[in-house]
Amino acid sequence: MDRNTFTGLFLIMIILAGSFYFFKPSEAEIKKAKETERADSIKKAGVVAPKLDTTKTAAVTQPAVDSLALKGPFGTALTGTEQNVTLENENLLITFSNKGGKISSVEIKGQKTFNGKPLILFDGNQNNFGLNLNAAGKVVNTNDLFFKPTKAGNTLTMRADYGANAYVEYVYDLKGLSNKVGFNINLVGLQQVISGNSIGLNWETVLLQQEKSIESEHRYSAPYYKYLDGDVNHLSVSKDEKEDLAKGKIQWFSFKQHFFSASLIAKQAFEKGSLEVKIPTAPGQVKFYGAHMQLPYAHTANQVYEMEFYFGTNKFSALKAQGYDLEQQVDMGYWPLKYINRFIVLPVFNFLNSFGWNYGLIILVLTILLKVALSPLTYKSYLSMAKMRVLKPEMDEIKAKVGEDNPTLVQQEYLKLYKKAGVNPLGGCLPMVLQLPLVMAFFFFFPNLFELRGESFLWMKDLSTYDEFIRFGVKLPFIGDHLSLMCVLMTISTLIMTYFNNQVSGATGQMKYIGYIMPVIFLGVLNSYPAGLNYYYFLANLMTFGQQFLIRKMVDDEKIHALIQQNKARPVDEKKKKSKFQTRLDDYMRQQQQAKK
């Protein structure tokens, strides 16, 4: 890539960035467009848009119900006054509503949002939970019924009466020092009322923003589920999606956020169901989740369904302690990265964490251990690049002798030179490729590590999110609305490493410039990623630079050159037999040369 080409590409990038910034609509225009679109959709539907009441009242009296409905199934439970009841232990504060007999909000005690407020998973009228019952020829949703609450210690019973000795009952049980809530559904005396062999269980809710970066919460939030005899899967994290779960019985499903989850575990398993996810546009809302499950109904006098809720953190060890493979919600990467993180990186991290050190120090020690473990590969990679650098003058002579217009013959002569000198041209790449899975594993490990949430180090107030060195006030193309200092330091260190590697390998031409493009791209990509991840990459660059500096002191180019000349002077008989790969490569080169002639 010559100077003119590089300058042209750079100017194109500036023009594109400027066009995105100067021609983008203003916030007022975007807001006005959304309001117009909403008004048009409401007008087409022929309804009046309801106003959202953000005030929270302890009791709301429902409007009058039609007299015919009062005489129908669960007619006596259709009217009432909404009341709240709470259950509380050391970990959870759960608010229940007698309207639907459901959990209306959950607060995770001991945790705060990014702005210091109590951490509430969901709250308000956007949380709907209930059974769909085909009772006496009419579909009844228990979310619309008024239940009678009875509290005894940390056990709460909600009952909606159908008639004498016939009712729907929810029993909630909250144990001490637990993030699980026992949940039993009892259908008593309804065997002649409910038709069909299954009943529906529906749960819809909107999970609220807990972290500073809403983009980060979108990136790591999705509904998860597990078949009774299968693996844990999830829906899309980046778009609206609905999926039918019909491949077997479903053991549990979970409304997962970045660092917190709300899960429902069925001990007898759901027969089938569906999950959906939507990305809302309202501020402060992460995802809309909907679950529609089917439970078998045997028409017995007392049908019991035993379940458990889990409300808590996505800390790997905490989820694993709950059983049912809930810990697989923590995204540790794809194969084989997730196995590296689960069975190598995480145990080492937990061991270091047992000393009670600051997490910045733990990341430092973890990086040192990784670099020490990979030092043999680093040495081999450097040594191979040094050999290629020593051979560079002879390769230039071959290129000048053969001519640049015959690249196939040039490559043939290069291969002969490599063989004579005993140099593997891939020797510098293979050690780097072997290191790549470990390096990439940390890309998934640190952003999903709950332990870093709220932990500070140096100027970084929270290692689980980005550190704001500069905040622009507007969202700029490529970089976003802020600049992370640790990300900038990581980028600078990567550019220095690229320059140093170019000196070692003797890279020229396009390869010399390509290495400088990637760090700039990483600046835009990793600017919104956790400071802990950028801190690790920064440390890794510094340690790699230190390793290569020491290795360079240990490696003598003159000795390498003498060894290469010694290898070249050996008779052909002393050389090793060609490998199958080398034989195929020589045949390919020969065919290309003949085709050109």
N, C-alpha and C positions, 0 to 999 in steps of 0.2 A: 504494500500500500504506500504510494508516494505521498509527498507533502500536499499536492493539490487535491488528491482524492480524499485524504484525511480532513483537509480544511473544508471541502465541500460537504462531507457527511456531518461535520460539526455544525456548520451553518444551517443545514437542513434541520438538525435537532433543535437549534435555537428558534428557528421559524415555527416549527410545530408547537414547541412549548409556548411561544408567544401567542400563537393563534388560539390555543386552548384557553389561555388566561384572559386575553383581551376580548374574545368573542363569546365567552360563556355567559349565560343569562345571570342576572343578579338574583340575590336571595328573594327580593320582593317579587321579581317576575316569576320565579319558581313557585313561590307561595300562592301568587295570584292564579297561576295556571292550575295548580292542584285544587284550589277552591272552585274554580270554574268547572273543572272536570267533575268534581264531586257534585256540584249543583246540577250539572246536566244529567248525571246518572240518576240523581234523586227525582228530577223532573220527569225523566222518561219512565221511571218506575211508578210515578203518580203518588208518592208518599211524601210526608213531611219529615225532614231529618231530625232525629231526636238530639237534644242537647245533652252533653255528657255532664253529669252532676259529680263533681269531684269531692263534694262534702261527704263525710262519713257519719252516718247516724246510727245510734244504738238500736233503734227500733223503727220499722217502717210498716205502716198499716196498708194492706193491699186493697185494691179497689174491689167493689162488689162483684160476685161471681153469679153467672146466670143460674136461675133456680133449677133448671133441668140438669145442669152439670153437678149441682149439689146432690142430686138423686142418683148420679151415675157412680162408676167405680171410684173409690177413695174420695167420695164427695165431701165427707166431713173434714178431709185434710186439705181441701182446696183453699180454705180461708184461714187467716190467722195474722198474727203480728210477728214480724221478724225479730229474732233475738239472737245474741251471740253468747257462746259459752267457750271457756278456754281450758286447755290442759297444758301443763308446764312441767318441765324437768330441767336439769342442768344444761341441756343442749338445745332444747326446742321450746318455743312458745307458739302453740297452735290455737287458732281461733276457729270455732265451728259456728255454723249458722243453722238454725232450725228450719230455715227455708231450703229444702232439699236434703237436710240432715248431713251436709257435706262439710269438708274442710274448706274454709273460705280464705285463710291466709296462713302462712308459715314463716316464722322468724327464726333464723339460725343464730342462736345466742353465742356470744364470744367472737362474732365476725362482724365486720363493718363494710359498707360500700366504699368506693374510692374517695367519696367526699365525706366520710365519717359518719354516715347515717346508719341506723339499724338495717341489717341485711334481711330483706323480706323477699322470698322467692316469687310469690304471686299474691295478689290481693284484689278484692273488689268483684264487681259483677261479671268481669271477663273470665272468671273461673267457674265452669259448669261441670257438675259431676252427678251422675244418676243412672238409674236402670230404666230401660225401655221394656214395659210389660204389656203384653196383649191380654188385657183383663176384660172379660165380659164383652168381647167384640170391639173394644176400644183401646187404642194405644195410649198408655199412661207413662209419662216421664216423671220419675220421682224427684227430679230437680225442681219441679213446680209444686211439690207437696210440702205441707207444713208438718214437721215431725215434733214429737213431744220428747224433750231432753230429760234424761235422768242421770245425774252424776254421782258416782260413789268413789271417792279417792281419785285416782288417776284413770278411772274407767268411765267412759261416757256412752250411754245408750240412747239412740235416737229411734223413735217408733212412729210410723204412719199407719193409722188404722184403716182397714177396709170394712170391717164389720166385727161382730162379736167373735173373739178368738181367731181373727184373721188379720194379719198385719205384715208390713215390711219393717225389718229392724236392722239397724246398723249398730255394731258394738266396736268402739275404739278403745284401745288399751295402750297407754304410754308408760313404759317402764323407766326407772331412774337410770341416768347415765347412758341413755340409748338414743340413737337417731332413727330407730324403727318404731312405727306405730302399728300395733296389731289391729287388724280390720276384719271383722266377720259380718257377712250378710246372711240374715236369717229370714226366709220366706215361710211364714207359719200359717197354716190353714188355708192356703191359696191353691191347693191341688186341683180343685174343681173350677177355679176362677181363671187361672192363667192357661191359655191355649198355646200349643206349639211345644217343641222339644228343646227350645233354647230361649234365653233372654239376652238382651243387649246391655252392655255396660259402656257408657260414654264418659270421656273426660276431656274437656277442652280448657285450655288456659293460655295466658300470655305471660311469659317470663320476663322479668324486669331487669334493666341494666344494672350490673353490679361493679363493672370495671371501668377504668378511664377510657379505654378504647372500645367503642361500639363495634368497629370493624374487626377487632380481635375476638370479641365475643361471637360475632357472626361466624368467624372462621372456625371456631371450635365448638359450636353448639349445633345439636341435631337430636332427633328422636332415635333412641337405640332400642333394640329388642333382641330376645334370645328364644329360639325354639327349644323345646324340651330336650331334644337329643341333637342339638346343633350348635353352631358357633354364634357369637355375638355379631350383629350387623347394625347398620344405621342408614338413615335416609340422607339426602344431600345436605351439605352444609352451606351451599352457595346459592340455592334456588328453591322455589316452591316445588313441592313434590308430594304425591300421595301414592302409597303402596299397599296392595292387598297382601296380607300374610296368610297364605293358604297352603303352605308346604308342610304343615304339621301343627301340633299343639304348641302354644306360646307360653313360656314359663314366666317371662316378665317383659315389661316395656318401661322405658325411662325417658323423661323429659330432661335432657342433659344441657346444661350451660357450660361455659368455659371451666369454671372451678366448682360448680354446685350442681346437684341433681335432685329431681323428684321422681321416684320410681315406685311402681306398683308390682308386687310379686304375687302371683296366684299359685298357691300350694297344690291345687288340683289342676292347674294349667287352663288357659283359655283354649276353646276349640278352634277358633280362627278369629280373624279381625283385620283391621286396617289402621295405618298410621298416616298422618299428614303433617306437613310443616309449611308455614308461610312466613315470609319476611315482612313484618309490618313497617309502615313508613312513619308512624307516630314516634316522637322523641321519647327516649327512655324505655322503649320496648325492644327486646332482643328478637324473640321468635314467637309465633303462634303455633301451638302444638295441639293436635287432636288425635285421640285414640278411640276407636270403636271396636269393642271386643264382644265375642259371643261366649256365653257360659251355658253348659248343658243343664237342662231342667228335667228332673225325673218324676215330677208330679207326686212327690211324697208330702206327708203332712208337715214335715219340718225339713226344708231344704236349706243346708248350711254350706256357705262358701268361705273358706279360710284364706285370708290374704294378709299382706304386710306392705305398708308404705315405708320407703326410705327417703328421708329428707336430710341432706348433709353435704359435706365437702366431697370433691373428687380426688382427695388424697388417695394414692394407690393403696397404701396399707389399710386405710379406713374402709375402702370399698371391698378389699379382699376379705376383711374380717366379717363382712356381712354374708359372704357366701354367694352362691348362684352365679359366679363369674362376673359379678358387677364391676370388678376392677378393669375388665376389658373395655370399658367405656373410655378409659384414659388412652388417648391416641399416642402410641409409642412408635408409630411409623409403619411402613410396609415391610413385608418379608424381604431380607432377613433383619431389617433394622429393629423391628419390635423385639426380636429375641435378643439382640445385642443389648438393647436398653433394659429389658426385663431381667435378664440373667447375668449381665456383666456390669453395666453402668449403674443401675439402681441399687444393687447390693453394695457396691463400693461407695456410692453416695450415702446410703443409710449408715454404713460403718463410720464414715467421716462425720456424719451428722450426730452420731452418738457421743462425740467429744464436746458438743455444745458450742462449737465455733460459729463465728459469723459466716453467713452464707457466701459472702464475697471471698473469704479465705478458703472455704470448702471448694468453691469453683476453681480457685488457684491451685490447690493441692490436687484436685481431680485432673486438671489440665497437665500438671507436671507428671502425674502417674501415667497418663495416656501417652505423653511424649516420650517418656522413658520406655514404655512398652513398644512403641513404634520406632525407636531409635535405630535398630538394625536395618529396617526398611529404608529409613531416611538416609543412612550411610550408604547403602547400596545404590539408591537413586542418585545421590550426589556423585558417587564414584563413577557411575555410568555417564553422567553429564560431563564430568571432567574428561573422561576418555574421548567423548565426542568432540569436546573443545580442542583437545590436543590433535585430533585427526582433521580438524577444520582446514588447515592449510593444504593438506594433501587432497581433501575433497574439492577445494577450490581449484587446484591444479587439474584434477580430472574433469571438472566442469568446463574449464577453459580449453582443455585439449579436445574433448568430445564435441563441445558446442551446446548451447542452450536449446537449439532447435531439435534435439534428439533426446528427450527426457527418458525414454525407455532404456537407451544404451547407457545414459548417465547413471540410472538406478542400478543397472547390471554391474557397472564398474564400482559403484559404491558398495554393493553386496560383496564383490570380490575383495575389496579393501577391508570390509568388516571381518570377513572370514580369515583373511591373512593376519589381521591384527588381533584376532580373538576378542572382538568387541561386539556386543549385542545392542543393536540400535534401539531395541525396546526395553533395554535394561533400566532406563530412567523412568519409563512410563509404568511398567508393571508394579514396582513397589508403591507408586503413588495410587494406582488403581486398588491395590490391596488395602491401603489406608482409607480409601474413600468411604466404605460402609461405616467405619467408626466415626469419621468426621461428620457424615450425614446423619448418623443416629442422634447426635446432639441437637440437630436442627428440630427434631421432634421432642426431644427429652426436656429441654429447658422451658419452652413455651407451655408445656402441659404439666409442669412440676408445681403442685400446689404449695409446697414448702416455701417457694420464693415469694408468694403473695404477701405484700405488705412489708417485706424485709428490705432494709436500706443498707447501702454500702457506699462510702465516700459521698459524692453529690447525688447519687441515684437513690431516690426516696422509695422506690418500689422496683425490685428486680424482675417482677413478673410483667411489667409493662415498660413502655419507652420512657426515657428521660428527656424532658423538654429543655433543651439548651436555648433554642429560639422558637418563639411561637409567632407565626405570621399573621394570624387573624383571619386569613382567607386560605382556601384550599388551593394550592398550586399544583399544576400538572407534574407528575413523576415523583415529587417529593412529599406532597401532602401539606398539612397546615402547621407543621412544626419541623424542627431539625434536632435530631438526637445527637448529643455530644459523643456518647460512646460509639454510635454508629459511624460518626465522622472519624474518630480515632481508629476504629477498625478499618475503615476505607483507606486512610493514609498509610497504615501499617501494611495493608495488602499491596498498595502501590509500591511501597519501598521493597517489599518482598519480590514483586514482579521485576523490578529493576535489578535487584540482586541476582535473581534466577536467570535473567537474560545475560548478565555478565558471566555467570558460571557456564551456561549452556552454549553461549555464543550465538544466540538466536538473532536472525537478521530478517529483513523484509517484512512481510505481513505478520509473521509469527511474533515479531518484536512488538507490534502495536496491538495485536489482538489481546495480549495479556493485560493491557491497560484499560480495555473497554469493560471487562467483567467487573472489576472493583467498583466502577462508576455505576453499573447496573445494580450491583448489590447495595449500593448506597440508597437507591430509590426503593428497592424491595425490602430491605431490612430496617429502614428508618422507623417503621411502625411496629417492629417486632420487639420482644422484651429486652430490656437492658442487660439482663443476665446472659442472654444468648450472644449479644454483640460483645459483651465483656469476655466471654469464653473465646470467641474468634480473635479478639484483640490479643489476649494472652497467648493463644496458640500461634499467632503470627510472630510475636516477640520471641517465644521459645524456639520456634523453627529457625528464626534468624540466628539466635544464639547457637543452636545446634550446628547449623551450616557454617557459622564462623569458626567454631571449634574444629569441625571436620576439615575445613579448608586449611587450618593450621597443621592438621595431621597428614593431609594429602599433598604430596610433592608432584607437581606437573612433570618435572624432569624425570623422576622415577617412573611415572606412568608412561612417558614417551619412550624411555629406554626399554620398558617391558613390552610395549607395543612393537618396537623395532625388533626385539628378540623373538617375539611371536611370528613376525613377518619373515624372519630369517630361517625359520624351521623348514625342513623338507616337507613336501606334500604328504609323504607317507606317515609322518608323525601326527598329522592332523586327524581329528575325529571324523567319523563317517557322517555324511549328511543326514540330517533329520528328515522325516517325511514332509514337514512343513517347508524346509529349505528346498527340498527337491521339487515340490509343487510350485514354489515361488520362482525357482530358476526356469522351470518349464514354461510358466506363464510369461516371464520376461522374454524367453526365446520366441514364443509364439507371437508376442507383440512386435518384436523386432522383425520377424519374418513377414508379418502382415503389413508392416510399414514399408518394407522393401517391395 
